[in-house]
Amino acid sequence: MGTSSPPVVEIRNMSQHIDQEVTVEGWLYNKRESGKILFPIFRDGTGLMQGVVVKSAVPPELFEKARELTQESSLRVTGKVRAEPRAPGGFELGVTGLEVIQLIPADQPYPITPKEHGIEFLMDHRHLWLRSSHQRAILGVRHQIIRACRDFFDDRGFVLVDTPILTPSACEGTTTLFEVDYFGQKAYLAQSGQLYNEAAAMSVGKTYCFGPTFRAEKSKTRRHLMEFWMIEPEVAFAELDDVMQLAEGLVSSVVARVLEKCRPELGTLGRDVSKLERCMPPFPRISYDEAIKILKEKGSEIEWGGDFGGTDETLLAENFDRPVMVHRYPSQVKAFYMKPDPKRPELALCVDVLAPEGYGEIIGGSERLADYDLLVKRMEESKLPREAFEWYLDLRRYGSVPHGGFGMGIERVVAWVCGLEHVRETIPFPRMLYRLTP
């Protein structure tokens, strides 16, 4: 385009350009025809905008070019912006110029059409499915959730410390690890950055890591992925109550950010925002003992000492209109590094945050076991190889202090906030039990 061309404007900013000539760079989303008027809908990654091409008002070749446009053909279109409440986004473009960058041939159309497609077909074409309004909205919400998490910790003086993805040992036992060859040695893809985070907290006081984590769980539930993203804070001198307060603050601030920044996306997804608006502190807090009582009253067959399954978490959450925090689970169902409750040593000083509406656990955290001798004993009970954890024991040998933290899974939070049935849509390219492509 020459220097005299109208400025390129993003569709989301059209309200600032009413009655001005602009250029939109994007793709054809859809098109309808009404006699001698065409109504192409354009998308540019920031929104949708209806164009109007009137046969009597444009050169014949431009009208023909617009009429031949096929779904997802790429283009540059110019025209005057007009307010039009009936059009998507509230504006339309009176088209005066059209440059087609790539016309998709009509005999080899874009594979994802407006008709219904099966989920396997859509997952096979995930690289294209991301262009749909629904998927674009999810990506926008995910972006704001991640941004809100980083801002929450950055604004509170936390230091981001990146932890390794290749590790020599397991964080929580070896049954769900992806093993890789590391120049003849066994290495594993990280399940969590927590143990390394504990070392960082002894350096900077308050730290967090944020990165991909891997669980080789042969699980096909709607809540599980093999590769997912987790944000994990760790705080020196923090006890269980501090961990719970931090978790509550993070979740409520993330939801507030999405409500502030993503109303259009939530609208596209058909999300009932009134349910999200209730996500305000304080969150209800119940002990594991109280949770077992509630579950038994609801007909669950769970016995004291068992961990909660997805159904149990859903039953519990039904009692509350916002996330609920369940604390002090039996040590036997929790990881070796959690501190026992001094008043009842059979319990761990831990907390799980369960999202409402059946979305299950979104945060798991605890006060860590700072006592050297007790940690060694727990490691032996868990049959963990001592030599792989000598560095971790050093943290208890040299200036050990009470400390605690948690991990929050981004995908489960995205699923809950967006109201999605399955976590596979929460990440651009999901890795599931039987899916490694595209």
C-alpha positions in Angstrom: 0.0 0.0 0.0 1.3 3.5 -0.8 1.9 6.2 1.8 -1.4 7.9 1.0 -3.4 4.8 2.0 -5.8 5.1 4.9 -4.2 4.0 8.2 -4.3 0.3 9.3 -6.7 0.2 12.3 -7.5 -2.8 14.5 -11.2 -3.7 14.6 -11.3 -3.4 18.4 -10.4 0.3 18.0 -13.0 1.2 15.3 -15.0 3.4 17.8 -12.2 5.9 17.5 -12.5 6.2 13.7 -16.1 6.8 13.0 -16.6 8.6 9.6 -12.9 8.0 8.7 -11.3 6.0 6.0 -9.3 3.1 7.4 -7.7 -0.1 6.3 -8.3 -3.5 7.9 -5.8 -6.3 7.4 -7.3 -9.8 8.1 -9.4 -12.6 6.8 -12.9 -13.2 5.5 -14.9 -14.7 8.4 -18.3 -15.1 6.7 -20.3 -13.5 3.9 -23.9 -13.0 3.0 -25.5 -11.6 -0.1 -28.7 -9.5 -0.5 -29.4 -8.7 -4.1 -26.9 -6.1 -5.2 -25.4 -5.7 -1.8 -22.7 -7.9 -0.2 -22.1 -8.1 3.5 -18.7 -9.7 4.1 -17.6 -10.1 7.7 -13.9 -9.5 8.4 -11.8 -10.6 11.3 -8.3 -9.4 12.2 -7.6 -11.2 15.5 -9.0 -8.4 17.6 -12.7 -8.6 16.6 -15.2 -9.0 13.8 -16.5 -6.2 11.6 -19.2 -6.2 8.9 -18.4 -4.7 5.5 -20.9 -3.4 3.1 -20.2 -3.6 -0.7 -22.9 -1.8 -2.8 -22.8 -2.8 -6.5 -23.8 0.6 -7.7 -21.2 2.4 -5.6 -18.0 0.5 -6.5 -16.2 -0.5 -9.7 -17.6 -3.7 -11.2 -14.3 -5.6 -10.7 -14.2 -4.7 -7.0 -17.8 -6.0 -6.5 -16.8 -9.2 -8.4 -13.7 -9.6 -6.3 -15.7 -9.3 -3.1 -18.4 -11.7 -4.3 -15.7 -14.4 -5.0 -14.2 -14.1 -1.6 -14.1 -17.5 0.2 -14.0 -18.2 4.0 -10.6 -17.4 5.5 -9.2 -15.8 2.4 -6.7 -13.2 3.5 -7.1 -9.6 2.5 -6.6 -5.9 3.0 -9.8 -3.9 2.8 -10.3 -0.1 2.9 -13.4 1.9 3.5 -15.3 4.4 5.7 -16.3 3.4 9.3 -19.9 3.9 10.2 -21.7 3.3 13.5 -24.2 0.5 12.9 -25.8 -1.0 16.1 -27.1 -4.0 14.3 -23.7 -5.1 13.0 -21.3 -7.3 15.1 -19.2 -4.9 17.2 -21.5 -2.0 16.5 -19.7 -0.7 13.4 -19.5 -1.4 9.7 -17.2 -0.6 6.9 -18.4 0.9 3.7 -15.9 -0.8 1.4 -14.2 1.3 -1.3 -11.1 -0.8 -1.9 -10.1 -4.5 -1.6 -6.8 -6.2 -2.1 -6.9 -10.0 -1.9 -3.7 -11.5 -0.5 -4.6 -15.1 -0.9 -7.9 -16.4 -2.3 -8.7 -19.9 -1.0 -10.0 -21.8 -4.1 -13.7 -22.6 -4.0 -13.0 -26.2 -4.9 -10.5 -26.6 -2.0 -12.5 -24.8 0.8 -11.4 -24.1 4.3 -12.0 -27.3 6.3 -13.9 -25.8 9.2 -17.2 -24.6 7.9 -20.1 -23.0 9.9 -21.8 -26.5 10.1 -21.3 -28.7 13.2 -18.1 -30.7 13.4 -17.2 -33.6 15.7 -14.6 -32.9 18.4 -12.0 -35.3 17.0 -12.2 -33.5 13.6 -11.8 -30.1 15.4 -8.9 -31.4 17.5 -7.2 -32.7 14.3 -7.6 -29.2 12.8 -6.7 -27.4 16.1 -4.2 -25.2 14.2 -7.2 -23.8 12.2 -9.9 -24.2 14.9 -8.1 -21.5 16.9 -9.4 -18.9 14.5 -13.0 -19.4 15.5 -14.6 -16.7 17.7 -15.1 -19.1 20.6 -11.5 -20.3 20.6 -10.2 -16.7 20.1 -12.2 -15.7 23.1 -10.7 -18.4 25.3 -7.2 -17.4 24.2 -8.0 -13.8 25.2 -9.2 -14.9 28.7 -6.2 -17.1 29.2 -3.9 -14.2 28.3 -5.6 -12.0 30.9 -5.5 -14.7 33.6 -1.8 -15.2 33.1 -1.2 -11.4 33.1 -3.2 -11.1 36.3 -1.2 -13.8 38.0 2.1 -12.2 37.2 0.8 -8.7 38.2 -0.5 -10.1 41.5 2.9 -11.5 42.5 5.0 -8.7 40.9 3.0 -6.0 42.7 3.6 -7.8 46.1 7.4 -7.9 45.8 7.8 -11.5 44.6 10.8 -12.4 42.4 10.2 -14.6 39.4 12.8 -17.4 39.5 12.7 -19.9 36.6 13.0 -23.5 37.7 14.3 -26.4 35.5 12.1 -28.5 33.2 14.6 -31.4 33.1 15.1 -32.8 36.6 17.1 -35.7 38.1 14.3 -36.8 40.5 10.6 -36.7 41.2 8.9 -34.1 43.2 6.0 -36.4 44.3 7.0 -40.0 43.5 7.9 -41.5 40.1 4.7 -43.1 39.0 3.6 -40.2 36.8 6.9 -39.0 35.3 7.9 -38.7 31.7 11.4 -40.2 31.6 14.0 -38.9 29.1 17.5 -39.9 28.2 20.0 -37.2 29.4 23.3 -38.3 27.8 23.0 -41.8 29.3 21.5 -40.7 32.6 17.8 -40.9 33.5 16.1 -37.5 33.7 12.5 -36.5 34.1 10.2 -33.7 32.8 9.3 -31.6 35.8 6.0 -32.2 37.6 6.5 -29.0 39.6 9.0 -26.3 40.3 8.3 -26.3 44.0 11.4 -28.0 45.4 13.7 -25.6 43.5 11.3 -22.7 44.5 12.0 -23.5 48.2 15.7 -22.9 47.5 14.9 -19.6 45.8 12.7 -18.5 48.7 15.6 -18.8 51.0 17.5 -16.4 48.7 14.8 -13.8 47.8 12.2 -14.3 50.5 9.2 -14.4 48.2 9.4 -16.1 44.8 7.3 -17.6 42.1 7.9 -19.7 39.1 5.6 -20.1 36.1 6.1 -22.7 33.4 5.0 -25.9 31.8 4.7 -29.0 34.0 4.2 -32.6 32.9 2.3 -35.5 34.4 2.3 -39.0 32.8 -1.1 -39.9 34.3 -3.0 -42.3 32.1 -6.1 -40.3 32.7 -8.8 -39.3 30.3 -11.0 -37.1 32.5 -12.2 -33.7 31.4 -9.8 -32.1 33.9 -6.5 -33.7 32.9 -3.7 -32.8 30.4 -0.3 -34.4 30.1 1.3 -30.9 29.7 -0.1 -27.9 31.5 1.1 -24.6 33.0 1.4 -23.9 36.6 2.2 -20.8 38.7 3.8 -21.6 42.0 4.7 -19.1 44.7 6.9 -19.9 47.7 7.3 -17.7 50.8 9.8 -17.8 53.5 8.4 -17.6 57.1 4.8 -18.3 55.8 2.6 -20.7 57.7 -0.6 -22.4 56.5 -2.8 -19.4 57.2 -0.5 -17.2 55.2 -0.6 -19.7 52.3 -4.5 -19.7 52.4 -4.7 -15.9 52.4 -2.3 -15.7 49.5 -4.3 -18.3 47.5 -7.6 -16.5 48.2 -6.1 -13.2 47.1 -4.7 -14.6 43.9 -7.9 -16.3 42.8 -10.2 -13.4 43.6 -7.9 -10.9 41.8 -7.6 -13.1 38.7 -11.4 -13.3 38.4 -11.7 -9.5 39.0 -9.3 -8.9 36.1 -11.2 -11.1 33.7 -14.5 -9.4 34.6 -12.8 -6.1 34.0 -11.0 -6.8 30.8 -12.9 -9.7 29.1 -16.6 -8.9 29.1 -16.9 -9.3 25.3 -15.0 -12.6 25.4 -17.2 -13.9 28.2 -20.2 -12.8 26.2 -18.9 -14.8 23.1 -18.6 -17.8 25.4 -22.1 -17.4 26.8 -20.6 -17.4 30.3 -23.0 -16.5 33.2 -20.9 -13.7 34.7 -23.1 -13.4 37.8 -21.5 -16.7 39.1 -18.0 -15.2 38.6 -19.1 -11.9 40.3 -19.6 -13.9 43.6 -15.9 -14.9 43.7 -15.1 -12.4 46.4 -13.1 -13.0 49.6 -13.5 -14.3 52.2 -13.7 -17.8 50.7 -15.4 -20.5 53.0 -12.8 -22.6 54.8 -13.6 -26.1 56.0 -11.4 -28.9 57.4 -11.0 -32.3 55.8 -13.1 -33.7 58.7 -15.9 -31.3 57.9 -15.7 -32.1 54.2 -16.0 -35.8 54.9 -19.1 -35.1 57.0 -20.7 -33.1 54.2 -19.9 -35.8 51.6 -21.4 -38.6 53.8 -24.6 -36.5 54.2 -24.7 -36.2 50.4 -24.5 -40.0 50.0 -20.8 -40.4 49.1 -19.2 -43.6 50.2 -15.8 -42.0 51.0 -14.2 -43.1 54.2 -12.0 -40.9 56.4 -8.4 -41.2 55.1 -9.3 -41.3 51.4 -8.4 -38.6 48.9 -11.2 -36.8 47.1 -12.1 -37.8 43.5 -13.6 -35.5 41.0 -17.2 -36.4 42.0 -16.4 -35.7 45.7 -15.0 -32.3 44.8 -18.1 -31.5 42.8 -20.4 -32.5 45.6 -18.5 -30.4 48.1 -18.4 -27.3 45.9 -22.2 -27.5 45.4 -22.6 -26.2 49.0 -20.9 -22.9 48.1 -21.3 -20.0 45.7 -17.6 -19.3 45.4 -14.3 -21.3 45.7 -14.0 -23.3 48.9 -10.8 -24.0 50.8 -10.4 -27.5 52.3 -7.5 -27.8 54.7 -5.7 -30.4 56.9 -6.0 -33.6 54.8 -4.6 -36.8 56.2 -0.8 -36.9 55.7 -1.1 -40.3 54.1 -2.8 -38.9 51.0 -0.4 -35.9 50.6 3.2 -35.4 49.6 6.2 -36.1 51.8 7.2 -32.4 52.1 4.1 -31.2 53.9 4.4 -30.3 57.6 2.3 -32.3 60.0 -0.2 -30.5 62.2 1.5 -30.3 65.6 -2.0 -30.7 67.3 -2.9 -33.8 65.2 0.3 -35.2 63.5 -1.8 -37.6 61.3 -2.9 -34.4 59.4 -0.9 -32.3 57.0 -0.9 -28.5 57.2 -2.2 -28.3 53.6 -5.0 -26.7 51.6 -6.8 -27.4 48.4 -8.9 -24.7 46.7 -11.9 -26.2 44.9 -13.6 -24.1 42.2 -17.4 -23.9 42.1 -19.7 -25.4 39.4 -17.9 -28.8 39.4 -14.4 -27.6 38.2 -12.5 -29.2 41.0 -9.2 -28.5 42.5 -7.5 -25.4 41.1 -4.9 -24.9 43.8 -2.9 -27.3 46.1 -0.6 -25.9 48.7 0.9 -26.4 52.2 3.2 -25.3 54.8 6.4 -27.2 54.1 8.2 -29.5 56.5 11.2 -27.5 57.8 12.4 -30.0 60.3 15.4 -32.0 59.0 14.9 -35.2 61.0 11.2 -35.4 60.3 11.8 -34.7 56.6 14.3 -37.6 56.3 11.8 -39.9 58.0 9.0 -38.9 55.6 11.4 -39.5 52.6 12.2 -42.9 53.9 8.5 -43.7 54.3 7.9 -42.6 50.8 10.9 -44.7 49.6 12.6 -41.7 47.9 16.2 -42.0 46.9 18.2 -40.1 49.6 21.1 -39.1 47.2 18.8 -37.4 44.8 17.5 -35.1 47.6 20.7 -34.2 49.4 20.5 -30.7 48.0 16.9 -30.4 49.2 18.0 -31.5 52.7 20.7 -28.8 52.7 17.8 -26.3 52.8 17.0 -27.8 56.3 20.7 -27.9 57.4 21.5 -24.3 56.7 19.1 -21.7 58.1 15.8 -23.6 57.9 12.7 -21.5 58.5 8.9 -22.1 58.3 7.8 -21.6 54.7 5.0 -22.5 52.4 3.5 -22.1 49.0 1.1 -23.6 46.4 0.6 -24.4 42.8 -2.2 -23.1 40.6 -3.0 -24.9 37.4 -3.7 -22.3 34.7 -5.8 -24.6 32.5 -8.3 -25.6 35.2 -8.7 -21.9 36.1 -9.3 -21.0 32.4 -11.9 -23.9 32.2 -13.8 -22.6 35.2 -13.7 -18.9 34.3 -14.8 -19.6 30.7 -17.3 -22.2 31.7 -15.8 -24.9 29.4 -16.8 -28.6 29.5 -13.2 -29.8 29.0 -9.7 -28.6 29.6 -8.7 -29.5 26.0 -9.9 -26.1 24.8 -8.0 -24.1 27.5 -4.6 -24.5 26.0 -3.7 -23.8 22.3 -2.3 -27.2 21.5 -3.4 -29.8 24.1 -1.4 -32.9 24.9 -3.7 -35.7 26.1 -3.5 -39.4 26.6 -4.1 -40.2 22.9 -3.2 -36.9 21.3 0.2 -35.6 20.5 -0.8 -33.7 17.3 -1.0 -31.1 15.8 
